[in-house]
Amino acid sequence: MTFSETLAAIVVCGTIATGAVATTLSPARAFTGEELAAQAKITLDEARAIALKVFAGEVTSEELEKEKGGSGLRYSFDIKNGSVVHEIGVDAKTGRILENSVERPGRH
């Protein structure tokens, strides 16, 4: 392999690796119910911030779903802090808290 072929191979591998890392670290990620996002007035990020103000911790699950109560469209977050997991529901059109409950083992 010539020097220019080796250099080209290194550049290609570096480009692929950079793309893989950028994709892995990207904050944009798919979530359950993403197809409903156009109907929401607040974004997933805004709803997540609201939920984390109610119960601080690590978001382990997030979804956008149609459900009774409020506007009928809500973001649902499972947030873990220590051994406790809360389900926080945020209305996707108003940002109002619809649910703040402790998840029982086996439910999440």
Secondary structure, DSSP 8 states (H G I E B T S, - for coil): --HHHHHHHHHHHHHHHHHHHHHHH-S----BTGGGGGG-SS-HHHHHHHHHHHS-SEEEEEEEEE-SSTTSEEEEEEEEETTEEEEEEEETTT--EEEEEE--TT--
